[in-house]
């Protein structure tokens, strides 16, 4: 397939990541305010988890067809399922091919398991990141640390908090991601999430649910760390300009 195959589906990833990240980060603070007012008994950690889960679910629901298209393009030449002719000539042609051969609902194959997975993943990511930042800021203030944005947090501290939150959240929820991708690759053969998970356990054992986790460890924490850091930096910059 050549070296270009390593970047197959990357265009769909770029089309998805901008609206997904923008929606997730933009809605997190709004959800945080609402949840804090409606359920103050949850405490800071509970509010962070609930708000992060809601923000991730909102972003996923709005951009899911692009995520489905990315997976198809990355795994199957032309985005075609097994046994179907490949659709070539750009993403719009792939979409028309999928709708024609599998119906419009095909673009939402795996959406349920994706939402089930994004709730704990996004919730844990935001919760761990915001909690670590809070502890670090408290320690630096208590120790008389310098001031440098985010209560004196250095860039390396925010990147470290983001990387750890991504690593832990990804590890906990990875089996749901494996099931999601299996459903997206060949929807006609996957009648339910439980059936797919059971099939993996029967044929591959528990290790099958964590297949590919090591390569995700090499990528995921860095991507999450950078996205959290960039969001914080942009928010500080915009806040400073408004004040």
C-alpha positions, 0 to 999 in steps of 0.5 A: 500500500506504500507509506501513504497508507500510514496516513489513511484517514488522517484528513477525516481526523483533522476535520473532526478534531477541530470541532470536537475539541472546540465543543468539548473545551467550550462546554466544559466550563458551562457544564461545570457552572451548571452542575455546581449549582444544581448538585453542589453536594457532588463536591469538586471532584464529582463536579469535574467528572460530571462536567467532563463527561457531559462535555465529551458526550456533547462533542462526540454526539455532534462529530460522530460521523466524522469519527466513523469515517476516520476509522473506516478510512484508516482500516479499510481501503476506500472505507468499504466494509469487507466484501464490498467494493471500495469507494475511492475519490475523496471523503464525500464519495466514501460517504455516498458509497456508505449511505448507498450500500449500508444506509444512512444509519451506517454513519452512526454505527457504534455511536452507542458504545462510543458514548458509553466509552466517552462518558468515563473517558472524558470524565476521568480526563477532566477530573484527574487533570483539574484535580492535579492542577488544583493540588499543584497550585495549592502546594505552590501557593503554600510553599511560596512558589512564584506566580506564572499563570494558573496559580504559578503552574509551570508548563511542564507541570500542566503537561505532566498533569495532562499526560497522566490524566490521559494515560489513566483515563485511556487505560481504564476505558480502552476495552470499550474503544476496542469494541467500538472500532470492531463495530465501526469496521464491519457493522453488518456483522456486529449485532450488539456491543455485548456480542462483540465483546463476548466474541473477543473474549472467546477467541482472544481472551481478556488480552484481546480487549486491550490489543493495541493499548501499548501503541496508544500509550505512545500517542494518547498521553502526549496528545491529551497533554498538549490539548489541555495545555493549549486550551489553558494557554489560550484561555489565559491569553483571551482572559488577559486581553479582556481584562 
